[in-house]
Amino acid sequence: MFDRRLLTNFDWSLFIVVLALIHCGIALIYSATCNAPGLGNRALYSRQFYWVLISLVFFIITISIDYHHIIRYGFFLYLINNILLLFLLLQGDLRAGVHRWITIMGINFQPSEFTKIIIVLVLAGYLSRHPNKEIKIREIFTLFILVGIPLILVAKQPDLGSAVLLVPIFIVMLFIAEISLKWFIPFIVSGLVALPILLRRLKPYQINRILSFIKPNLDPLGIGYQVLQSRIAVGAGGVLGQGFLAGTQSQLRFIPQHHTDFIFSVLAEEWGFIGCITVIGLFLFIILKGIDFAIHAKDRVGTLTAMGIVTIFTFHIITNIGMVIGLMPITGIPLPFLSYGGTSLLANTIAIGLLLNIRMRRFT
């Protein structure tokens, strides 16, 4: 049964900020797709709205269950998620192509979006059961295995952006758990050893993304086209923007994927510097709230979980905005609550639910 007293500890300010970002995202998706050819593209914003309703249902479920119970079943969720990732890997091999989505009853969802949250739950549960003084080589090896298996499965889809995100989650949570710095040495060494192997196994489109980041003018009509057009859109917005539905780059569809990974370019062109700063301020509010919840959590597992979720949001925001303005390579990382994508929206809403869950129960 849900304890109604918990509602007195519900942080309405964070909830309202998230709703504001979701509303902003639907408006931007509408602007980016309303003039697109084909009825399917023009209906994307309405599909996103349906996912908002689904996400709110899961949000209510998430805050209703004590986060200790959710973390207790973290390893079970971990196994289920890895099975789904393995299924995608086998299916992708059979089709000799990229396959990241599973379709159930006509609904597509992307398991890798949930992998990040599940890893946070598993690491928080494991590290809370093993104080830093008890961490030995066996525990470190176990942690490497726990993170390494889904990392490899996600990278093989291929979804290198989501796979790489597991690394900062792992590092931050180890740091928050006050693990001895000596145990970071094997991690650093293994990373340096694996780097040349990873570079040799990059696919052509991934190499092109790196080249377009290093020198976008190298092929302005090819690999550098998306980055250059995005930067033009950002600059065209000026201070106040060109107005809703008035952006030339977005409305004339010069920017590929401008309703998903490059939604920030639509925001910058139509709403300008003021709109960008406002949205970034809302994201910063979420991050600071998450850190506050982590500091004042009632126990170690709550602190670890909150900081893991903060890491997810921070990495997503910095990486996405960085690639849109040309400061980071293109990774395919969506912007939370703004980019089109039902699974991403659902995962991010559940993550916010976990943060509020930790805050609501710190006084109980």
Secondary structure, DSSP 8 states (H G I E B T S, - for coil): ---GGGGGG--HHHHHHHHHHHHHHHHHHHHHHTTSSSHHHHTHHHHHHHHHHHHHHHHHHHHHS-HHHHHHTHHHHHHHHHHHHHHHHHHHHHHTS----EEETTEEE-HHHHHHHHHHHHHHHHHHHS-GGG--HHHHHHHHHHHHHHHHHHHTTT-HHHHHHHHHHHHHHHHHTT--GGGHHHHHHHHHHHHHHHHHT--HHHHHHHHHHH-GGGSTTTTTHHHHHHHHHHHHTTTT-S-TT--HHHHTT-STTTTTTTHHHHHHHHHHHHHHHHHHHHHHHHHHHHHHHHHT-SSHHHHHHHHHHHHHHHHHHHHHHHHHTTSS-------TTTSS-HHHHHHHHHHHHHHHHHHHTTT-
